Amino acid sequence: MNHIKEKIKDNIGGLYMGKYAIYGAGSLGTVLGAYISKSGEEIDLINRNKEHVKALNEKGAKIVGTVDMTVPVKALTVDEMTDKYDVILLLTKQLQNKEVVTKLKDHLTDEGVIVTLQNGLPEPLIAEIVGANHTMGCVVEWGATLKEPGVCELTSDPSSLSFHMGKMDGISDEQFKMVKELLERMCPVHEEENLLGARWSKLLINATFSGLGTVVGGVFGDVSENKEARKIAVRCMKEVIDVGTSTGVTFAPVQGKNITKLFYYKGALKRAFATFLIPIAMKKHRNIEPSMLQDIKNGKKCEIDAINGVVVEFGEKNGVATPINKRIVEVIKKIENGELKPEGSNIKLFSDLL
């Protein structure tokens, strides 16, 4: 750890002096990069979209929605990436992780770390490629949408922004602190000893609100504030909790709330109460547009297999029924293939499962 200890000696104002990058600086990455750059820290925003990179360099990162700011940033295309980094914040889709992480391995310093801010359960594959001592995980508790090249919308209330961060075996305290201080340039970072539990808690949110939001072609609020959609949502949440529990995981709190206590049920009365709570719990995140829906709108394959598909996969392994999640996967794949449109009437496709 001599490399990082030297950085501690050279730090200014108590912050580490490292070389940082965001790989996959789309919606979330651009917002994060803007906040970090605004704080005075240098970070490279790397993206395959040449128009987006050009706009960022020429006009800065414009963040709209629940905030309004334009921040000068340094952006690169993937082909322009030549440096080695102490921290690479990974925000690409999981579908390309094997190829992407193998490439990024050559861009890490000796003690450098890849911090995955992706959905699903990405850490094991990343650790397999770069080593557990170069792998950290971070759960993002906010949402954003890419509106046009160089312009992103922050869709969560600024008061609700947070990260939950954990590490694989072999990550040093110095590495952990360096990443934590970097992310705190944007919002609070909660140190998560139960990283797997935090991942499953985020998976519960994504499977339910990203999954059903994509099905109905809307934002989280189109699920949480719709009476019929909420009936499906609460059953989806129960399935994820049942599956996660079957793997031995303990679900981590989400922004201080025990989601299993709030939303798990065994009888009709508790189910009705959990259903009632959904719009209240999602109020500050109601405007989030699912990244899966954004991908489909842009003609790309989405991450359904890494989200609801993971729930189904673990359910089959452990003998837990997941009919709602299976149906979400089926419907979204039909939307991907052009057999269905993402629209509100799709919620009727779940009626037989109630």
BAFIKE-209559 format. One record per residue: x, y, z of N, C-alpha, C in turn; residue in one letter. Coordinates in steps of 0.1 Angstrom, whole numbers, padded with zeros to 4 digits, always signed. Atoms other than C-alpha are relative to their C-alpha. Layout:
N
XYZXYZXYZa;...
//
This chain:
354
+0008-0012+0000+0000+0000+0000+0008+0013+0000m;-0008-0011+0000+0030+0023-0003-0005+0011-0009n;+0005-0009+0009+0015+0040-0033-0011+0009+0006h;+0011-0007-0006-0016+0050-0015+0004+0008+0013i;-0005-0008-0012+0003+0060+0017+0007+0012-0004k;-0006-0012+0005+0023+0084-0004-0010+0010-0003e;+0011-0009+0003-0010+0099-0015-0005+0007+0012k;+0004-0005-0013-0019+0104+0021+0009+0012+0004i;-0010-0010-0004+0013+0124+0027-0002+0012-0009k;+0001-0011+0009+0006+0146-0003-0014+0006+0000d;+0014-0005+0002-0031+0152+0003-0001+0014+0005n;+0003-0014-0003-0046+0186+0006-0014+0001+0006i;+0013-0001-0007-0074+0195+0030-0006-0013+0004g;+0005+0013-0005-0076+0159+0042-0005-0010-0010g;+0005+0009+0010-0085+0144+0009+0012-0006-0008l;-0010+0007+0008-0065+0118-0011+0002+0007-0013y;-0004-0005+0013-0047+0129-0042+0002-0012-0010m;-0001+0011+0008-0055+0102-0067-0004+0003-0015g;+0004-0001+0014-0062+0096-0104-0013-0008-0001k;+0013+0006+0000-0099+0089-0109-0007+0000-0014y;+0008+0001+0012-0123+0079-0137-0014-0005+0003a;+0013+0006+0001-0159+0072-0143-0001-0007-0013i;+0001+0007+0012-0162+0045-0169-0015-0004-0003y;+0014+0002+0002-0196+0045-0185-0008+0012+0005g;+0006-0013-0006-0205+0082-0178-0012+0003-0009a;+0012-0003+0006-0240+0081-0191-0008+0009+0009g;+0008-0008-0008-0269+0094-0170+0005+0002+0015s;-0005-0001-0013-0258+0085-0135+0015+0005+0001l;-0014-0003+0000-0221+0088-0143+0003+0015-0003g;-0001-0014+0003-0225+0123-0157-0004+0009+0012t;+0004-0007-0012-0244+0135-0127+0011-0001+0011v;-0010+0002-0010-0218+0120-0104+0013+0008-0003l;-0012-0007+0004-0189+0134-0124-0002+0015+0001g;+0002-0015-0001-0205+0169-0124+0002+0004+0015a;-0002-0003-0014-0207+0168-0086+0014+0000+0005y;-0014+0001-0004-0172+0156-0081+0009+0011-0006i;-0008-0011+0006-0158+0181-0106-0003+0014+0006s;+0004-0012-0007-0178+0209-0090+0007+0002+0013k;-0007-0001-0013-0161+0201-0057+0015+0004-0001s;-0014-0003+0003-0127+0208-0073+0009-0012-0002g;-0008+0012+0003-0116+0172-0078+0000-0003-0015e;-0002+0003+0014-0103+0161-0112-0005-0015-0002e;+0004+0014+0003-0120+0130-0127-0003-0001-0015i;+0003+0002+0014-0122+0117-0162-0013-0007-0002d;+0013+0006+0004-0157+0109-0176+0002-0007-0013l;-0003+0008+0012-0153+0081-0201-0013-0006-0005i;+0012+0005+0005-0181+0071-0225+0002-0003-0015n;-0002+0003+0014-0184+0055-0260-0008+0009-0009r;+0008-0009+0008-0209+0081-0272+0008+0013-0003n;-0009-0011+0004-0187+0106-0291-0007+0013+0001k;+0008-0012-0001-0215+0132-0293-0001+0005+0015e;+0001-0004-0014-0220+0131-0255+0014+0005+0005h;-0014-0005-0004-0182+0134-0249+0003+0014-0005v;-0002-0013+0006-0180+0163-0273-0007+0011+0007k;+0008-0010-0007-0208+0181-0256+0005+0003+0014a;-0005-0002-0013-0194+0176-0222+0013+0008+0000l;-0012-0008+0001-0160+0190-0232-0002+0014-0004n;+0002-0013+0005-0174+0219-0251-0009+0009+0009e;+0010-0008-0007-0203+0230-0229-0001-0003+0015k;+0001+0004-0014-0198+0212-0196-0012-0010+0002g;+0011+0009-0004-0221+0188-0178-0012+0008+0005a;+0012-0007-0004-0256+0203-0176-0009-0009+0007k;+0009+0009-0008-0277+0188-0148-0013+0008+0003i;+0013-0006-0002-0314+0196-0147-0008-0009+0009v;+0009+0008-0008-0344+0182-0129-0001+0006+0014g;+0002-0005-0014-0343+0185-0091+0012+0009+0004t;-0011-0011-0002-0311+0207-0094+0002+0006-0014v;-0003-0007+0012-0299+0231-0120+0014+0006+0000d;-0014-0005+0000-0262+0235-0127+0007-0005-0013m;-0009+0004+0011-0236+0234-0155+0014+0000+0005t;-0014+0001-0006-0201+0222-0145+0010-0004-0011v;-0010+0004+0009-0170+0221-0167+0006-0014+0005p;-0006+0013-0003-0157+0185-0169+0010-0004-0011v;-0010+0005+0009-0130+0165-0186-0006-0014-0005k;+0006+0012+0005-0145+0138-0209+0009-0007-0011a;-0008+0008+0010-0129+0110-0230-0008-0010-0006l;+0006+0012+0005-0140+0084-0254+0008-0012+0004t;-0007+0012-0004-0131+0048-0247+0014-0001-0007v;-0013+0001+0008-0104+0050-0275+0011+0009+0005d;-0010-0010-0005-0088+0080-0258+0005-0003+0014e;-0004+0004-0014-0083+0062-0225+0014-0006+0000m;-0014+0005+0000-0046+0058-0219+0006-0001+0014t;-0006-0001-0013-0039+0065-0182-0004-0013+0009d;+0004+0009-0010-0039+0042-0152-0006+0007+0012k;+0008-0007-0010-0063+0050-0123+0001-0007+0013y;+0001+0005-0013-0064+0046-0086-0014-0005+0003d;+0014+0004-0002-0102+0044-0087-0007+0002-0013v;+0008+0000+0011-0124+0035-0116-0015-0003+0005i;+0014+0002-0004-0161+0040-0109-0008-0006-0012l;+0005+0007+0012-0179+0015-0132-0015+0001+0000l;+0014-0002+0001-0213+0024-0145-0006-0005-0013l;+0005+0006+0012-0217+0004-0177-0010-0010+0003t;+0010+0010-0003-0244-0022-0181+0008-0013+0002k;-0007+0012-0003-0235-0056-0167+0002-0010-0011q;+0000+0009+0011-0241-0073-0200+0014-0002-0006l;-0013+0000+0006-0206-0064-0211+0011-0001+0011q;-0010-0001-0010-0188-0068-0178+0013-0008-0002n;-0011+0008+0002-0165-0096-0188+0010+0007-0010k;-0009-0007+0010-0151-0077-0218+0005+0013+0006e;-0004-0013-0005-0151-0043-0201+0010-0001+0011v;-0009+0001-0012-0135-0053-0168+0014-0006-0004v;-0013+0005+0005-0108-0073-0187+0008+0011-0006t;-0007-0012+0005-0100-0041-0205+0005+0009+0011k;-0004-0009-0010-0100-0020-0174+0011-0005+0009l;-0011+0005-0008-0076-0043-0156+0013+0006-0003k;-0013-0006+0004-0048-0028-0176+0001+0015+0003d;+0001-0014-0003-0059+0007-0166+0000+0003+0015h;-0001-0002-0014-0055+0002-0128+0014+0001+0005l;-0013+0000-0007-0025+0012-0107+0001-0012+0008t;-0003+0012-0008-0009-0014-0085-0010-0002+0011d;+0010+0001-0011-0034-0007-0057-0013+0006-0004e;+0013-0005+0005-0062+0006-0079-0011-0009+0002g;+0013+0008-0003-0098-0005-0074-0010+0004-0011v;+0012-0002+0008-0128-0009-0096-0012+0000+0010i;+0012-0002-0009-0159+0003-0078-0012-0002-0009v;+0012+0002+0009-0190-0012-0094-0012+0007+0007t;+0012-0007-0004-0221+0011-0091-0012-0006-0008l;+0010+0006+0009-0241-0013-0113-0011-0006+0008q;+0011+0007-0006-0274-0030-0106+0004-0015+0001n;-0002+0015-0001-0277-0067-0097+0010-0004+0010g;-0011+0005-0009-0249-0087-0081+0013-0002-0008l;-0012+0001+0010-0218-0078-0102+0013-0003+0006p;-0013+0001-0007-0190-0081-0076+0007-0013-0003e;-0007+0012+0002-0182-0118-0080+0008-0002-0013p;-0007+0001+0013-0174-0117-0117+0012+0010-0001l;-0010-0010+0001-0154-0085-0114+0012-0005+0009i;-0011+0005-0009-0133-0100-0085+0007-0012-0007a;-0007+0011+0007-0127-0131-0106+0010+0005-0011e;-0009-0005+0010-0111-0109-0133+0011+0008+0005i;-0011-0009-0005-0092-0083-0113+0005-0003+0014v;-0004+0004-0014-0090-0099-0079-0009+0007+0010g;+0008-0006-0011-0110-0093-0047+0007+0012+0006a;-0007-0011-0006-0083-0069-0035+0000+0012-0009n;+0002-0012+0009-0092-0046-0065-0015+0002-0002h;+0015+0000+0003-0130-0049-0062-0008+0006+0012t;+0009-0006-0010-0155-0027-0043-0014+0001-0006m;+0013-0001+0004-0192-0025-0045-0007+0013+0006g;+0007-0012-0005-0215+0006-0042-0014+0000-0005c;+0014-0001+0004-0253+0008-0042-0004+0015-0001v;+0004-0014+0002-0267+0040-0057-0014+0002+0004v;+0014-0002-0005-0298+0053-0039-0006+0013-0007e;+0006-0012+0007-0308+0079-0066-0001-0003-0015w;+0002+0003+0014-0318+0081-0102+0003+0012-0009g;-0002-0011+0010-0310+0101-0134-0003-0005-0014a;+0004+0003+0014-0319+0102-0171+0009+0009-0009t;-0007-0007+0010-0298+0112-0201-0010+0006-0009l;+0010-0006+0008-0319+0138-0219+0005+0003-0014k;-0006-0002+0014-0295+0147-0248+0015+0001+0003e;-0015+0000-0002-0257+0148-0253+0004+0012+0009p;-0005-0010-0010-0242+0166-0223-0010+0005+0010g;+0010-0005-0009-0275+0171-0205-0007-0012+0007v;+0006+0011-0008-0288+0148-0177-0009+0006+0010c;+0010-0004-0010-0318+0150-0154+0002-0008+0013e;+0000+0007-0013-0314+0142-0117-0015-0002+0004l;+0014+0002-0002-0347+0126-0109-0004-0003+0014t;+0003+0002-0015-0344+0121-0071+0001+0013+0007s;-0001-0012-0008-0349+0147-0045+0014+0001+0006d;-0014-0002-0005-0315+0162-0035+0002-0005+0015p;-0001+0004-0014-0323+0154+0002+0001-0015+0002s;+0001+0015-0001-0326+0117-0006+0012-0007-0006s;-0011+0006+0007-0292+0111-0023+0009-0006+0009l;-0010+0007-0009-0269+0085-0008+0006-0011-0008s;-0006+0012+0004-0245+0057-0015+0001-0010+0012f;-0003+0010-0010-0241+0024+0004+0012-0008-0006h;-0013+0005+0006-0205+0011-0001+0006-0011+0009m;-0007+0011-0007-0188-0022+0008+0012-0005-0008g;-0012+0005+0007-0157-0041-0001+0002-0015+0000k;-0004+0014+0000-0144-0075-0010+0012-0003+0009m;-0012+0003-0009-0118-0093+0011+0013+0004-0007d;-0013-0005+0005-0083-0078+0007+0000+0015-0003g;+0000-0014+0001-0094-0042+0003+0005+0007+0012i;-0006-0007-0012-0073-0020+0026-0009+0011+0005s;+0007-0012-0006-0086+0007+0049+0003+0013-0008d;-0004-0011+0008-0067+0032+0028-0008+0001-0013e;+0008+0000+0012-0084+0021-0004-0014+0004+0002q;+0014-0003-0003-0118+0022+0012-0002+0015+0003f;+0002-0014-0004-0113+0056+0027+0002+0010-0012k;-0002-0008+0011-0100+0070-0006-0013+0001-0009m;+0013+0000+0008-0132+0059-0025-0011+0007+0007v;+0011-0006-0008-0155+0070+0003+0001+0015-0001k;-0002-0015+0001-0140+0105+0003-0003+0005-0014e;+0004-0004+0014-0144+0107-0035-0015+0001-0002l;+0014+0001+0001-0180+0097-0034-0008+0010+0009l;+0006-0010-0009-0188+0121-0005+0001+0014-0006e;+0000-0013+0007-0180+0149-0029-0014+0003-0006r;+0014-0002+0005-0216+0143-0041-0010-0001+0011m;+0010+0002-0010-0236+0129-0011+0005-0009+0010c;-0005+0009-0011-0234+0109+0021+0002-0014-0005p;-0003+0013+0003-0218+0075+0019-0001-0008+0012v;+0002+0009-0012-0229+0047+0043+0009-0012-0002h;-0009+0012+0000-0202+0021+0051-0009-0012+0002e;+0009+0012+0000-0219-0012+0044+0008-0013+0003e;-0007+0012-0003-0205-0042+0062-0008-0012-0007e;+0008+0011+0006-0234-0063+0048-0002+0004-0015n;+0000-0005+0014-0226-0055+0011-0010-0009-0008l;+0010+0008+0007-0246-0085-0002-0014+0003+0004l;+0014-0004-0004-0276-0075+0019-0004+0013-0007g;+0003-0012+0007-0274-0040+0004-0003-0002-0015a;+0003+0004+0014-0272-0055-0031-0014-0005-0002r;+0013+0006+0001-0303-0075-0025-0011+0010+0003w;+0010-0011-0002-0322-0045-0011-0001+0009-0012s;+0001-0008+0012-0313-0025-0042-0007-0009-0011k;+0006+0009+0010-0323-0055-0063-0015-0001+0002l;+0015+0000-0003-0357-0055-0046-0006+0012-0006l;+0005-0012+0006-0362-0019-0056+0000+0000-0015i;-0001+0000+0015-0350-0024-0092-0009-0010-0006n;+0009+0011+0005-0369-0057-0097-0014+0005+0000a;+0014-0005-0002-0401-0040-0085-0003+0012-0009t;+0003-0013+0007-0400-0004-0098+0006+0002-0013f;-0006-0001+0014-0376-0006-0127-0007-0011-0009s;+0006+0010+0008-0391-0039-0138-0014+0004-0004g;+0014-0003+0004-0428-0028-0136+0000+0014-0007l;+0000-0013+0007-0419+0008-0146+0003-0002-0015g;-0003+0003+0014-0405-0007-0179-0012-0006-0006t;+0013+0007+0005-0436-0029-0183-0010+0010-0004v;+0011-0009+0003-0459+0001-0181+0005+0012-0008v;-0005-0011+0008-0436+0025-0200+0000+0013+0008g;+0000-0012-0008-0433+0050-0171+0011+0001+0010g;-0009-0003-0011-0415+0063-0141-0004-0008+0012v;+0003+0007-0012-0414+0048-0106-0014+0004+0005f;+0013-0004-0005-0444+0069-0097-0012-0006-0007g;+0011+0006+0007-0465+0053-0124-0003-0014+0005d;+0002+0013-0006-0461+0020-0105-0005+0003+0015v;+0003-0002-0014-0462+0033-0069-0014+0007+0003s;+0012-0008-0002-0492+0056-0074-0012-0006-0008e;+0011+0006+0007-0513+0032-0095-0005-0012+0008n;+0006+0010-0009-0537+0010-0076+0002-0014-0005k;-0002+0013+0005-0535-0020-0099+0015-0004-0001e;-0014+0003+0000-0497-0018-0103+0005-0003+0013a;-0005+0002-0013-0492-0016-0066-0003-0014+0005r;+0004+0014-0004-0510-0050-0062+0011-0009-0005k;-0011+0008+0006-0483-0065-0085+0013+0003+0007i;-0012-0004-0006-0455-0045-0069+0002-0007+0014a;-0002+0005-0013-0461-0057-0034+0003-0015+0000v;-0003+0015+0002-0461-0094-0046+0014-0002-0005r;-0014+0001+0005-0429-0088-0065+0010+0002+0011c;-0009-0002-0011-0412-0074-0034+0000-0012+0009m;+0000+0012-0008-0423-0104-0014+0008-0012-0006k;-0008+0011+0007-0408-0128-0040+0015+0003+0002e;-0014-0003-0001-0375-0110-0039+0005-0002+0015v;-0004+0002-0014-0374-0111-0001+0000-0015+0003i;+0000+0014-0002-0383-0148-0001+0012-0007-0006d;-0012+0006+0007-0356-0156-0026+0013+0004+0007v;-0013-0004-0006-0329-0135-0010+0002-0007+0014g;-0001+0007-0013-0337-0150+0024+0004-0014-0001t;-0004+0014+0003-0334-0185+0009+0014-0002-0003s;-0015+0001+0002-0298-0177+0000+0008+0003+0012t;-0007-0002-0013-0290-0168+0036+0003+0015+0002g;-0003-0014-0001-0288-0130+0030-0010+0007+0010v;+0008-0009-0008-0301-0104+0055-0001+0013-0007t;+0002-0012+0007-0315-0075+0037+0004+0012+0008f;-0005-0012-0007-0298-0042+0046-0011+0011-0001a;+0009-0011+0000-0318-0011+0055+0002+0009-0013p;-0001-0009+0011-0325+0013+0026-0003+0014+0006v;+0001-0013-0005-0319+0049+0037-0007+0000+0014q;+0005+0002-0014-0325+0038+0073-0012-0007+0002g;+0013+0007-0001-0357+0019+0066+0002-0015-0002k;+0000+0014+0000-0361-0018+0073-0010-0005-0010n;+0010+0003+0010-0377-0028+0040-0007-0013+0002i;+0007+0013-0002-0384-0064+0050-0011+0001+0010t;+0010-0002-0011-0403-0052+0081-0011+0008-0006k;+0010-0009+0005-0422-0026+0061-0009-0008-0011l;+0007+0005+0012-0431-0047+0030-0003-0015+0000f;+0002+0015+0001-0430-0084+0038-0013-0003+0007y;+0013+0003-0006-0463-0100+0046-0002-0015-0001y;+0005+0014+0000-0479-0134+0053-0015-0001-0002k;+0014+0000+0001-0515-0124+0055-0005+0011-0008g;+0007-0011+0008-0540-0102+0036+0001+0014+0007a;+0000-0013-0007-0540-0075+0063+0013+0007-0001l;-0013-0006+0001-0503-0069+0063+0004+0003-0015k;-0002-0003+0014-0502-0071+0025-0007+0013-0004r;+0007-0013+0002-0528-0043+0024+0007+0012+0005a;-0008-0011-0007-0507-0022+0048+0012+0003-0008f;-0012-0002+0008-0476-0028+0027-0003+0007-0013a;+0004-0007+0013-0494-0018-0005-0003+0014+0003t;+0003-0014-0003-0506+0014+0012+0013+0008+0002f;-0013-0007-0003-0470+0023+0022+0008+0003-0013l;-0008-0001+0012-0456+0020-0013+0002+0014-0006i;-0001-0014+0005-0464+0055-0026+0007+0010+0009p;-0007-0009-0010-0452+0071+0006+0015-0003+0000i;-0014+0003+0000-0419+0052+0005+0007+0005-0012a;-0007-0004+0012-0412+0061-0031-0002+0014-0004m;+0003-0014+0003-0423+0097-0030+0011+0008-0005k;-0012-0008+0004-0388+0112-0033+0007-0005-0012k;-0007+0006+0012-0379+0089-0062-0011-0003-0011h;+0011+0003+0009-0412+0089-0081+0003+0004-0014r;-0003-0004+0013-0397+0106-0111+0011-0008-0007n;-0011+0008+0006-0370+0080-0118-0006-0008-0012i;+0004+0008+0012-0373+0066-0153+0010-0012+0000e;-0009+0012+0000-0360+0029-0153+0010+0001-0011p;-0010+0001+0010-0327+0025-0170-0003-0010-0011s;+0004+0010+0010-0341-0006-0187-0009+0006-0011m;+0009-0006+0010-0368+0015-0203+0007+0010-0008l;-0009-0009+0007-0342+0041-0213+0007-0008-0011q;-0008+0009+0010-0322+0013-0230-0010-0004-0012d;+0010+0004+0011-0353+0000-0249-0004+0011-0009i;+0003-0012+0009-0362+0035-0261+0011+0003-0009k;-0011-0003+0008-0327+0038-0274+0004-0012-0009n;-0002+0011+0009-0329+0005-0293+0011-0010+0006g;-0011+0008-0005-0305-0013-0269-0007-0012+0008k;+0004+0010-0009-0309-0046-0250+0001+0005+0014k;+0000-0005-0014-0317-0040-0213+0005-0011+0009c;-0006+0009-0010-0305-0056-0181-0010-0009+0007e;+0010+0007-0006-0336-0076-0174+0005-0014+0006i;-0005+0013-0005-0316-0109-0170+0009+0002+0013d;-0009-0003-0011-0293-0092-0144-0009+0006+0012a;+0008-0006-0010-0323-0078-0124-0011-0011+0004i;+0010+0010-0003-0356-0098-0124+0004-0014-0003n;-0005+0013+0004-0338-0126-0142+0008-0007+0011g;-0008+0006-0011-0315-0131-0112-0009-0005+0011v;+0009+0004-0010-0344-0133-0088-0006-0014-0004v;+0005+0013+0005-0359-0161-0110+0010-0011+0001v;-0011+0010+0000-0326-0179-0113+0003-0005+0014e;-0002+0005-0014-0320-0180-0075-0012-0007+0005f;+0012+0007-0005-0356-0189-0069-0001-0014-0005g;+0000+0014+0005-0353-0219-0092+0010-0009+0007e;-0010+0008-0007-0321-0230-0075-0004-0004+0014k;+0003+0002-0014-0336-0227-0040-0015-0004+0002n;+0013+0005-0001-0371-0239-0047-0011+0010+0005g;+0010-0011-0003-0389-0205-0043-0007+0004-0012v;+0008-0004+0011-0417-0197-0066+0001+0015-0003a;-0001-0014+0003-0413-0164-0085-0009+0004-0012t;+0008-0002+0012-0443-0161-0109-0001+0015-0004p;+0000-0014+0004-0444-0122-0108+0013+0004-0007i;-0013-0003+0006-0407-0119-0116+0001-0007-0014n;+0000+0007+0012-0410-0145-0143-0008+0007-0011k;+0009-0007+0009-0439-0126-0159+0006+0013-0004r;-0006-0013+0003-0420-0093-0157+0011-0003-0011i;-0011+0004+0010-0390-0110-0176-0007-0002-0014v;+0007+0004+0012-0414-0124-0202-0005+0012-0007e;+0006-0012+0006-0432-0091-0208+0011+0009-0006v;-0011-0009+0004-0400-0070-0210+0007-0006-0012i;-0007+0005+0012-0384-0094-0235-0009+0001-0012k;+0010-0003+0012-0416-0091-0257+0001+0014-0004k;-0002-0014+0004-0412-0054-0255+0013+0003-0007i;-0012-0001+0007-0376-0056-0265-0001-0005-0014e;+0001+0006+0014-0385-0078-0295-0011+0007-0008n;+0010-0007+0008-0413-0054-0306-0013-0006+0000g;+0013+0007-0001-0441-0078-0297-0010+0007+0008e;+0008-0008-0008-0455-0054-0271+0005+0014+0001l;-0005-0013-0003-0453-0017-0264+0000+0002+0015k;+0000-0003-0014-0443-0004-0230-0012+0010+0003p;+0012-0009-0003-0477+0010-0218-0008-0006+0012e;+0007+0003-0012-0500+0010-0188-0009-0012-0001g;+0009+0011+0002-0524-0016-0202+0007-0013+0003s;-0008+0012-0002-0496-0042-0198-0002-0006+0014n;+0001+0004-0014-0504-0044-0161-0011-0011+0001i;+0011+0010+0001-0535-0065-0171+0006-0014-0003k;-0006+0012+0003-0511-0092-0182+0004-0008+0013l;-0004+0006-0013-0505-0100-0145-0013-0004+0008f;+0012+0002-0007-0542-0103-0135-0002-0015+0005s;+0001+0014-0003-0541-0141-0135+0008-0005+0012d;-0010+0004-0011-0513-0141-0108-0005+0006+0013l;+0005-0006-0013-0533-0121-0082-0008-0010+0008l;
//
